[in-house]
Amino acid sequence: TNPVKATNPHIAILGHITTEELKSRMTDVSIANGLGNRFLWFLVKRSKILPHPGRISDEIAAGLAADILDALLFARSRGEIMQDAEAWDLWTDVYGPLSEGRLGIAGALSARSEAQVLRLSLIYALLSQSQAIGAVHLRAAMAAWDYCEASILYVFGDSTGNPAADRILVALRAGGRMTQTDISELFGRNLPAAKLNAALELLLFAKRAHPVRDESGAGRPVTFWEATS
């Protein structure tokens, strides 16, 4: 009874958050529903201590403003922007690896890699007032995306998103080989066998851990799990 209409919306969000707060507030839902991978994540650290950093001169600020305005007017006057031949060939080569993705939280947050790189390459082309997306713009976009992926991995590590699997992996990396009985002890033998097996299968599929059959003893062979280096 009270419809809301948005005509030609274009919404951009620029935000700042600490790594600790991000990890505490980034819920499983926001990771799984595609919200998190609509953002470009950049880890930023202070490079130097400047108690009196000064200010940018009016002349430099005016020059930057003029450059941005020129790029904006150029972008508004353009129709469809295509890739040139060199960028087309480069995009053909990198599209497959970009589309592969990865497992776990890092994979979920970087799931739109090819779309993000394509958008970034268009932005670089428009900023340079180019008639087409060139290889230089695409390489710049890929470099920016590489930093985004590295930032995600730094903040979230290689977490699988499965609490049991992540706990097992931490134990394997800290203590070395463990039998399935040892792993069960991590959870006080309270983790159902189906969930334990699912966690181990996930670690195996993600190439984070693998089983090793030890036949060196006098008795029956023993299967150990160890983290994949």
Summary of the structure (lengths in Angstrom):
residues: 229
radius of gyration: 24.3
end to end distance: 58.8
largest distance: 81.8
contacts: 520
relative contact order: 0.10
helix: 55%
strand: 7%
